Amino acid sequence: MLGQALPRLRTTLPPVKMVRSNFNEIKAHFKNLKKLGQGAFGAAYSATYRGEPVIVKVSVGMPGIVSIAEAIDVMKREVRILGRLQKLPFVPRLVEVGIDYFVQEDVEGISLLDLLDKKGMEPREVLSVVVSSGIIASTLHNEGIAHGDFEARNILVTPEGTVAIDFGLSVAREDGEKAFKEALDRDIIAILENLTLVLSVPEVPQNVRIMITGAIEKYRKIVMAGKTDEDTAKELSRELLFALSQLGARAIRGRELKRGHIRVIAV
């Protein structure tokens, strides 16, 4: 099973602190506060809180476009989804939730997008992150959650492994089948776009390039035909595992593996 590739689920977590205060009322409690960016619904900051690095997301809205009440509703939905996923080791841990903000651990990773800019990266290193992200998406989908914004910038490589961040556009199945399906499709398309990024690495050998290109074309057709479901990301990840094994074989032995020489375990 693909689940066997996942690290052990979290079994014990400190309770999330619930605070009846606005961000501005407790802002002074955060040290080294640095703004990372801002969108229509909120702003994100890095900081130190209680001696540990954290990310703080604050609802701000956008005058004339998004009211503060709407921004807070979006934040509450993200917190609700993150709360459901806390058992999963590839989701940032929630630390504190206030009226118009929440705090999560800073996993201190490098994004897949930035990873591609690093010199000396081998194709198998980049592809392994994409495969990991596919397994993460598969797990989320089977939990009834679609990430909705699964781009390379939201996939981080951390000391603990691959982590998905920014669940602001995530959709739960109970939010509506249509919305869930649309977000699920966006996740699959994002994984395919990330695979395209892998192809930008010059050292990808021709046989692996053909495998990846074939997977991209196959699953784009599945999306266009409206045939994606909760198992699509798992099926895509399983197909990519052979391409990854080819790259690993080249790195270890300098030669390719043949399908007939591999015992394929059903996943």
PyMOL commands that set and color helices and strands:
alter all, ss='L'
color gray80, all
select helices_A, chain A and resi 2-5+23-29+68-84+112-115+123-142+152-154+173-175+177-199+206-224+232-253+259-261
alter helices_A, ss='H'
color red, helices_A
select strands_A, chain A and resi 17-18+31-38+42-49+52-59+94-97+101-105+110-111+145-146+155-158+161-164+171-172
alter strands_A, ss='S'
color yellow, strands_A
deselect
rebuild
show_as cartoon
